[in-house]
Amino acid sequence: MNTMTLRDAVDADHATILALNLESEHLLSPMDAEKLRQLDTQSAYHRVAVDADGVGAFLLVFRESADYDSPNYRWFSERYDRFLYIDRIAVSAARQGRGYGAALYDNLFAFARAAGIMNVVCEFYSEPLNEVSQRFHARYGFHEVGREWLANGKQVSLQIATLSDLPR
């Protein structure tokens, strides 16, 4: 069995993170090396799931005080004082369904609790609907607090999970 561990992302992971982002770009916003460096610098949480074959997934998250120009991030910033914003998660196609995303989210929620941050926020496409993401986030107690149309013609469902409402 291939054992997976989590660790902080390092510069040496960037090429693989970019490849994972590209593989899922139909569900994520594009990201080049310069953008990744900027996001990594601003992030409050940037972890990877690693197995014997290397990095298989990553999760990139920001606090409410980040200098980030994402319209979705700004939407949450205008409405919530304290939160962790899930900017993107990507799991390699070969590792999907093996718990990599769940391990990263479990770890993120533990990180949020330890930091005393009760709101974890994110978005996923609602037009066209990303059903896999919708089901995954529902398992973590996320619920919709708004919708926005993006410049690319797609609509996002803006979601929040309030940790004080969830079982530990």
C-alpha positions, 0 to 999 in steps of 0.5 A: 500500500502506498502511504501518503503524508502531508507537509508544507509545500516547498519551492522544489514542489512548484513544478509539480504543483503547476502541473496539478493545477494545469491538469485541473484547470477546467475547474481552477483558475490558471496559474503560472510560475510567477503567480504561484510564487506570489500566492505561496508568499501570501498563503497562510497554509500551503501543503502537499500530499506526498506518497512514494511517487511524489506530490499527488495533491496540494491545497493553497489557503489565505487568511483574511489579511492577504493582498490577493486580487481574486474577486472571490477572495475579495467577496469574502473579505467584504463580508467576513472579518476572520476566515481562511479562504481555500483558493485551490485544491488539486488532486492528481487524476491518478490519486482521486478517490484515495483520500488525498483531498480529505486528508488535506481538508482534515489537516486544514480544519485542525489548523483553523481550530488551532488558530482560533479561526472559525470560518473556512470559505471557498467557492466552486463552479455552480454553472456549470455545476462541479458536482464532485466538489459540491458533494465533497464540500457538503461533507465538510459542512459547507453551505452556500452564502452567495453566488457570483458570475465570473469574467469567464462566463461561469458562476461560482457558489460561494461557500462557508463552513463554520467550525463551531457548528461542526463536530470535532 
